[in-house]
Amino acid sequence: MGYRVSQQTKILIFDSGVGGLSVFKEIEAKLPALNYFYIFDNAAYPYGELEHETLTARVETLVCQYVEKLEIDLVVIACNTASTIVLPSLRARLSIPVVGVVPAIKPASNLANKAVGLIATPATVTREYTHDLIRDFSKTKPVELLGSTLLVDMAEEKLRGRELSQLELQQALEPMAGKIDVAVLGCTHFPLIKQEIQHVLGEHVLLVDSGEAIARRVQELLGNEGLSDDGKKGKREIFSTAPPYAEGALNTALQEWGFSPVQLEILDR
C-alpha cells in the first residue's frame, strides 16, 4: 500500500553536490505539489575520495538529523557513490522509505546493439557493486568504462552559469568515441550537461540515466492519492554543509528551479 500524498508530504533529496538536482527535476515533474528539501554535503565533496566508514557516518548523521528535524516522509539518496555504500544501514535506521540511485546498466544493455558506455565518477567505475551490475545485467553486451571527475566539476560550473570548454569535454569523452551506441550517465551530475555530452558523442549514441526511474519509484511508494490539482507547488529549500563557491551565481540558478537561497547547516556530530 502506498503512502498518502498531500501538500504536506516532505521529500528529502541528498547528494554531495548539486548533481542530485537532476533527480529532483524528474521527481518534481511527476509530483510538483510536494515539499522538497535538498541537502548537499559539499564540506566532504567529492564523496568518491572518502573512506567507506567516513562516508557512511556522514550520510547517516546528516540524513537522520534532517529526517527528524523536518519530519521527512521519504528520502532520496541522489548519489551513486553513497547509494552503493550506505543504503542498507540507512534503511535499517529509518522507518520511512529510502530510495537510492544506481547506474542504469540493465536498461542500457537492453537498448544497445553494439556496446554500452558507462560514464561515471572514478569511484563508481571501480566499485565492486558496479561490476556486479555489469556481470548480472549486461552479459551479452560489452561495457566500456569511463571515470571522470572533470565532468562532475563541469556540471557544477554550468549550474553557476559558466561556459564549458568544448575541447576539454571532447578530450574527456575521447575513450568512448566510436565504440558505443548507448551511454549510461552514471552520476547524477551528468544529466545537467546532457546536451553537451550528446553533442560530443553524436546523435547516434543514446543517453540513459536513472532520473525517471527514481521518480517513478518515488511516485509508486507515495501513491498519488490526495494530490493537489490546483497547480500550487510546495516548498523548495536547499541546505549545504559548507559555504558553496560562487554562491551568488548558484542562488540565481536555484531560484529558477524554485528554491530559496542556500542555507548553511553545519553537520552535528
N, C-alpha and C positions, 0 to 999 in steps of 0.2 A: 504493500500500500504506500502511495506517495505521500510526501509531506504537503500540507496545505500551503499554498502560495497566496500572499497578500502583499499589500504595500508596506506591511511591517516586516516582511521577510528580509533577513540580512545575510548577504554573501560576503565572505572574506576571501580575497584573492592575494596570494603570497608569491613573491619572487625575490631574487637577489637584486634585480634591476627593473627596468621599465618594460622588459620583453613580455611580461605577463599581461600587459595592456592589450596585446593581440588576442589573448584568450578572453579577456573582459569584453572586447568588442563583439566577439562571436556569441557570448552568453547574453549580453545586453540586447543584441538583435532579436533574441527569442523571448527574453524576459525583461523588458525595459522598465517595468514598474517597481522592480525590486530596489532595495538599498544596497549599494556596493561600497565596500571598504577595501582599499588596496594598500598592502604594505610591501615596501621593498627594502631589503636588508643591505643597503649599499655600504654600510660600515664593514661588511665582510665580503664585498664583491671583488672578484668573481668566486662563486661557490666551488668551482672545479679545482681550486687550489687549496681547499680546506681539507684537513683530516676528517675522516668519516665521523668520528666521535664529536669533534668540534661542530661540524655541520648539523648533526642530529640534535645536539644540545641547543644550538641557536634556534633552529626551526621550531623545535618543541616548545622552548621557552616563549618565543615571540608569539607563535600561533595560539598557544594555550592561554596566554595572558590576554590576548585580544578577544578570543572567543568568550572569555568570562567577562571582560570589561564591556564589550559591545553587545553581548547576548546574541552571538552569531548563530545562524541556523545551518549553514553549510560552508565548508572550507574547500577552496581550490588551490592546490599546490601547483602553480603555473611555472614550474621549473623542472626540466628533465633531470638535472643532477640531483636535486633534492628529492624528487619523486622516487627515483630508483633506490634511494637510501633510507628515507625517513617514513614512508607511508605506513609500514606495518606497526611501528612503535607509536606513531601519532594516532593511528586509528584505535590502538589499544587504550590510549589515554583519553580519547574523546568519545562522547556518546552521540555525536552528530555525524552526518556523512562527511567523508573526506575524499575528494576527487583528485587524482593525480594525472600527470601527462607523461606519455612515453612516445618515442619516435614511431611514426606511422608506417612501420616496416610491412606489416601484413597487407593493408590495402594497396600499398605501393607495389608490392610483389605481384599482386593480382592484376594490376594495371599495366605492368611493364611487359614489353615484348623482348627487349634486349637485355637491359641491366638496370638496377636501381642504384642511385647515388644517395648516400646518407651524408647530409651536410649538418654538422652539429658542433658542439664545443669539443676541445681535445679530451676533456674528462668523459664526455658521453661516448665518444667513439672508442675509447679504450676500456670502458666499463664492461665487466663480465655480463651484466644484465643485458646490454645492447647486443652482445654477441650471442646470447641465448635467444633473443628475439629473432635475429638473423637465421640462426640454426633452425628454429621452430617454424618460422613463417616465410622464409624465402629459400626453400630447399632447391627450387628449380631455376632461380634467377641469381646471378652473381650480384654482389653488393659492393660498390666502391665506397670507401670511407674517406671523408674529409673533415678534419677537425680544425676549426678556425676561431680564434679569439678576436681577430680583426673584424670579422663580420658582426660580432656582438657589439663591439665599440662603434661600428658604423651605424648600427640601428639606434644606439643611444645618441649619436651625433645627429642623425636625421630627425629624431623626435624633437631635438632642440633647434631645428630649422637650419642646420648646417648642410652645405652641399657635399655630396660624397665624391670621392675620386674614382672615376670610371676605370682608370688604369689599375689602381690598387685592387678594385673588385675583380677585374679581369684576371689579374695575376693570382689572386686568392683562389679563384674558381678554375684556373687552368687545368689542374689534375682531372677535372670532370669532363673537359671538352671532348665531345665526340664519342664518349664511352657509354653514355646512359640515355634512356628515354623517359625515365621518371626520377625526380629528385625529391627526397624527403627533407623538409625543413625541420630538422631535429632539435631546434632550440626555439623557444617562444619569441625570442628577439627577431628571428629571421622573417616572419610574415610582415614585419614593419618595413622591410626592404625587399619585399617580394617582387615588385615591379622591376627594380634594378637587377635582381638576380635573374629574373626571367629574360631581361634584355641581353644579359651576358651569355646565358646558356642557350638561348634561342627558343622560339615559339614551339619547336618540335619536342621540347622537353616539358613534361607535365610536372607541375609543382604540387606537392601534397604536404599538408600539415595536420596537426591533431586538434586545431581550434574548434572546428564544427562538431567533431565527435565529442569533445569535452562539453560543449554547450548542450548537445543532445542528452548526454548523461546527466547533467545538472537538471535539465528540464524533466527528465524521466524520474529522478529522485524526488524532486519537489512536486511533480504533478502540475497541472495548470488550473486547478480549481481556485476560484476566488480572485483570479487575475483581474486587475482593473482594466477596463476598456475605455477609460476617459482620456487616454493619451498622456497622462501625467507620468513623469519619471520620478524615481525615488532619489535618495541621497547619493552623492558621489564624493567620497572623502578619500584622501591618499596620505600615507604616512611614510617617513623614511627614518632610518636609524643613524644617519649622519647627514650633515648639510649637503644637498646634491650640488654637483658642479653645474655652472650655467643655470642657476636656479630660476632666474627671471625668464629665460627662454623656455625652460621646461614648463614653468607655470603657464606661460602663454599657450603652449601646445595642450597642456592638460585642461585648460579652460575650454578649448574647442571640443574636448572629449566629454565635457560636462562636469569635470572635477573642480573641487575647491583647491586653493593653493596647497602645496606640500606642507604637512605638519611634521615637525621634528619630534620623534619619540625615542628616547634612549632606552636601550634594552635593559629591562630589570633582571638582575641576576639572582 
